[in-house]
Amino acid sequence: MDSKVCEHCQIGISLYTFYGRQRVYECDLNLYPKDCLAGFFEPCEGYHCGNGKRGDDWKPKYKQIPRSQMKKSEECLQQEHEEQRDRDEKARRLRKEAEELLLKARELEN
């Protein structure tokens, strides 16, 4: 995933589909509707917002950045925060159940 994308492309939320987890990419400049980028479409690689026809003289209209430098949208950050909170809650609940099972096992041993 070393290809370059337009700097206005953002990493959005994740969706669960019949095909598994899909990432929704968002356009910071609102050049593309959000649901057009959902699921099967990749972020803009400059093909749609370039100057002139695709050829030797073609150049991207917007600055190109590596995918690894894509920003995360506010929705993505919020979703990641909620997922982390859910994982922490589940881990706490499982630890509590494990403690109760250990106490019951000690009682049975005595």
MARDO-833881 format. One line per 10 residues: number of its first residue (from 1); their letters; for each residue y, z, x of C-alpha. Coordinates in Angstrom, 2 decimals, decimal comma, padded with zeros to 5 digits. Layout:
BEGIN
NUM) a) Y/Z/X | ...
//
This chain:
BEGIN
1) mdskvcehcq) 000,00/000,00/000,00 | 002,41/-000,92/002,75 | 004,19/-003,62/000,77 | 007,87/-003,31/000,08 | 009,47/-002,76/-003,30 | 013,03/-002,87/-004,57 | 014,93/000,35/-003,97 | 015,52/000,82/-007,71 | 011,77/001,23/-008,37 | 010,76/004,82/-009,01
11) igislytfyg) 007,44/006,56/-009,39 | 007,13/007,69/-012,99 | 004,64/009,72/-014,98 | 000,86/009,27/-015,09 | -000,94/008,12/-018,22 | -004,60/008,51/-019,09 | -006,00/005,24/-020,44 | -009,42/003,78/-021,15 | -009,32/002,45/-017,60 | -008,59/005,83/-016,06
21) rqrvyecdln) -005,37/007,33/-014,83 | -002,52/004,83/-014,57 | 000,90/005,33/-013,00 | 004,03/004,35/-014,94 | 006,72/002,95/-012,67 | 010,32/003,23/-013,74 | 013,35/001,13/-012,94 | 016,36/003,19/-011,87 | 018,76/000,37/-012,80 | 017,14/-000,24/-016,23
31) lypkdclagf) 016,48/-003,86/-015,26 | 012,98/-003,62/-016,72 | 011,81/-001,79/-019,83 | 009,73/001,26/-018,98 | 006,67/000,23/-020,99 | 006,65/-003,17/-019,27 | 005,95/-001,37/-016,00 | 003,32/000,96/-017,48 | -000,29/000,75/-016,50 | -001,26/-002,64/-015,18
41) fepcegyhcg) 002,05/-003,80/-013,71 | 003,17/-002,96/-010,20 | 006,75/-002,05/-009,24 | 009,14/-004,90/-008,51 | 008,58/-006,55/-005,14 | 011,77/-008,57/-005,29 | 010,21/-011,56/-007,05 | 012,08/-010,92/-010,28 | 015,44/-009,90/-008,93 | 015,98/-012,30/-006,04
51) ngkrgddwkp) 018,68/-014,86/-005,40 | 017,63/-018,47/-005,86 | 014,13/-019,94/-006,11 | 011,18/-018,60/-004,20 | 011,15/-020,47/-000,89 | 012,49/-020,39/002,65 | 016,07/-019,62/001,56 | 014,99/-016,94/-000,92 | 016,04/-013,38/-000,23 | 015,81/-010,25/-002,36
61) kykqiprsqm) 018,94/-009,33/-004,27 | 018,29/-005,62/-003,74 | 017,35/-003,65/-000,66 | 013,59/-003,52/-000,04 | 011,93/-000,23/000,93 | 008,31/000,69/001,71 | 006,33/002,04/-001,25 | 005,92/005,32/000,61 | 009,68/005,88/000,31 | 009,84/005,38/-003,46
71) kkseeclqqe) 011,64/008,19/-005,26 | 010,04/010,13/-008,08 | 011,69/010,14/-011,47 | 012,70/013,36/-013,21 | 009,84/012,91/-015,69 | 007,36/012,56/-012,83 | 008,63/015,73/-011,13 | 008,48/017,62/-014,45 | 004,94/016,37/-015,13 | 003,79/017,41/-011,64
81) heeqrdrdek) 005,35/020,85/-012,16 | 003,58/021,28/-015,51 | 000,25/020,14/-014,04 | 000,62/022,62/-011,16 | 001,44/025,42/-013,61 | -001,64/024,55/-015,70 | -003,86/024,54/-012,58 | -002,45/027,91/-011,48 | -003,08/029,38/-014,95 | -006,64/028,07/-014,99
91) arrlrkeaee) -007,30/029,46/-011,49 | -005,91/032,87/-012,53 | -008,09/032,89/-015,64 | -011,21/031,95/-013,67 | -010,50/034,66/-011,07 | -010,17/037,23/-013,85 | -013,50/036,14/-015,38 | -015,15/036,31/-011,95 | -013,84/039,86/-011,43 | -015,24/040,92/-014,81
101) lllkarelen) -018,63/039,39/-013,94 | -018,67/041,21/-010,59 | -017,91/044,51/-012,33 | -020,74/043,92/-014,82 | -023,11/043,07/-011,96 | -022,21/046,32/-010,15 | -022,77/048,29/-013,33 | -026,21/046,72/-013,75 | -027,13/047,51/-010,14 | -026,32/051,20/-010,56
//
